[in-house]
Amino acid sequence: MRSRFCRDNCFTMVSGLLLGASTLFVVIVCAVGGPLHASCTIEWSWDAKCSDVNNAIVKQIALWKTDDNCKGGGEKCLYALVSRTDRIIKATHTTPKKGYVDDLTFTFTQNSNICNVNGHSTSETWYAVLDYSTNYCNLNNLITGAGLDKAKAYSETTSDRICTQYSSRNCDKY
């Protein structure tokens, strides 16, 4: 048998706790101002064939597959190609210090002579919220490492709204 106190007050207490937890969740979402999980989405375009851009990214992944490039710090290493087609590259990046794994996807769309690429990086760690712009750098490092940021009609579009901590990025470190 429930006590009279619980019968009269348990529903109110549980409702109050749920309302408080929901309010806290909304406040955190508003404060973070970006994705709820550590991730980044970037849109790029080039005046180039997507096959050339695809090849350059795959080549860069292969060049940075070991930890040799990270002996002095940084994160330009430990990339692994998971799969590749003409339209999609899937890869991973493992952080050299902690061993966290991020999943990367590049999706290619050729529009006349313009190659549009959607890049996405997301942490495999389920509880990751803030990432010091690591997911941005996972993608950006491959593009700059391959020299694609110097290619004809290069453009990049992203923001804090779709890319965790984009405005505080430091890809020399991450």
Secondary structure in CASP SS format (residue, H / E / C, confidence):
PFRMAT SS
TARGET T0000
AUTHOR 0000-0000-0000
METHOD secondary structure of the structure
MODEL  1
M C 1.00
R C 1.00
S C 1.00
R H 1.00
F H 1.00
C H 1.00
R H 1.00
D H 1.00
N H 1.00
C H 1.00
F H 1.00
T H 1.00
M H 1.00
V H 1.00
S H 1.00
G H 1.00
L H 1.00
L H 1.00
L H 1.00
G H 1.00
A H 1.00
S H 1.00
T H 1.00
L H 1.00
F H 1.00
V H 1.00
V H 1.00
I H 1.00
V H 1.00
C H 1.00
A H 1.00
V H 1.00
G C 1.00
G C 1.00
P C 1.00
L C 1.00
H C 1.00
A C 1.00
S E 1.00
C E 1.00
T E 1.00
I E 1.00
E E 1.00
W E 1.00
S E 1.00
W E 1.00
D E 1.00
A C 1.00
K C 1.00
C H 1.00
S H 1.00
D H 1.00
V H 1.00
N H 1.00
N H 1.00
A H 1.00
I H 1.00
V H 1.00
K H 1.00
Q H 1.00
I H 1.00
A H 1.00
L H 1.00
W C 1.00
K C 1.00
T C 1.00
D C 1.00
D H 1.00
N H 1.00
C H 1.00
K C 1.00
G C 1.00
G C 1.00
G C 1.00
E C 1.00
K C 1.00
C C 1.00
L C 1.00
Y E 1.00
A E 1.00
L E 1.00
V E 1.00
S E 1.00
R E 1.00
T C 1.00
D C 1.00
R C 1.00
I E 1.00
I E 1.00
K E 1.00
A E 1.00
T E 1.00
H E 1.00
T E 1.00
T C 1.00
P C 1.00
K C 1.00
K C 1.00
G C 1.00
Y C 1.00
V E 1.00
D E 1.00
D E 1.00
L E 1.00
T E 1.00
F E 1.00
T E 1.00
F E 1.00
T E 1.00
Q E 1.00
N E 1.00
S C 1.00
N C 1.00
I E 1.00
C E 1.00
N E 1.00
V E 1.00
N E 1.00
G E 1.00
H E 1.00
S E 1.00
T E 1.00
S E 1.00
E C 1.00
T C 1.00
W C 1.00
Y C 1.00
A C 1.00
V C 1.00
L C 1.00
D C 1.00
Y C 1.00
S C 1.00
T H 1.00
N H 1.00
Y H 1.00
C H 1.00
N H 1.00
L H 1.00
N H 1.00
N H 1.00
L H 1.00
I H 1.00
T H 1.00
G H 1.00
A C 1.00
G C 1.00
L H 1.00
D H 1.00
K H 1.00
A C 1.00
K C 1.00
A C 1.00
Y C 1.00
S E 1.00
E E 1.00
T E 1.00
T C 1.00
S C 1.00
D C 1.00
R C 1.00
I C 1.00
C E 1.00
T C 1.00
Q C 1.00
Y H 1.00
S H 1.00
S H 1.00
R C 1.00
N C 1.00
C C 1.00
D C 1.00
K C 1.00
Y C 1.00
END
